[in-house]
Amino acid sequence: MSVRRRHQAGQAAVETALVVPMMVFIVLGTIQLGMVHHARLMTEYGAYRAARAGIVNHGDCNIMRKAALTALLPTLGPLSQDVKGRVDTLDFAQGVHTAYTRRLFTGYLDNTFIQVFERYQSGALPLFRLEVVNPRRSDLDGLFATYGSHMNANEVDYDDIRDARIMEANLLSIRLTYFYEMRIPFANWQLHSFYMGREYLGELRGIQFENQRVGGQSATEYLERRGAARSDIHRSLSTLAGEGTYVMPLTATWSMRMQSNYFDNRNYGPRGCAVDS
């Protein structure tokens, strides 16, 4: 081989070494970003389905959770080799739904469910968290005591319009937080670090992520550490990332006017999901 050809071959190898990693990141990152966007859309749909289930089922927290889980099915991964993650047919969807229901919930009385299993145990995070942000938990006692006209003050009419307080309370508002697990190799930990440290990315302007260090750490490790200090949830996310599970919380809210009466007993009602914030 001539000197010129050897030089050209060496140049091509160097160019390939520089370009291929970037191309791999672009391809994998595009796929993962597309999946995150899909999960975001399904989170919004899940919030809608949960609110829709709540307004026609007396604000039942457990039914809303089941509705949210069903909406999230297309984004869930397989739990085992026997239960695949495919949901493109009703039979497959039913199999995935049943597998997750058995892992995440336990049944009691009239096929209602309560969440008892933390999906990401080491990070103390559930698969998803469904919260009733209106009416607030602190308002429920007064709501039923003041406006409850049936069932020993355990029922509130959805069409009661006697004042602004009851009208506002009959607007059911749902917040769904889906702790979505990213599963595309390489892209998942990169995007997770960007999410964790998104408020600190400006500090790394000009840093080459592939080889430059920040305070003795890689740029992604630096972002993970800074992000973990933001809240308890971020600490849990960082713990999971250290074990190779990269989770990104996706949040959506939805509000609908009640079309059935709030119930306030063991089997029905918003108390199990209501929050004060």
Secondary structure, 3 states (H helix, E strand, C coil): CCHHHHHHHHHHHHHHHHHHHHHHHHHHHHHHHHHHHHHHHHHHHHHHHHHHHHHHCCCCHHHHHHHHHHHHHHHCCCCCCCCCCCCCCHHHHHHHHHHHHHHHEEEECCCEEEECCCCEHHHCECCEEEEEEECCHHHHHHHHHHHCCECCCCEECCCCCCCHHHHHHCEEEEEEEEEEEECCCCHHHHHHHHHHCHHHHHHHCCCCCCCCEECCEEHHHHHHHHHHCCCHHHHHHHHHHHCCCEEEEEEEEEEEECCCCEECCCCCCCCCCECCC
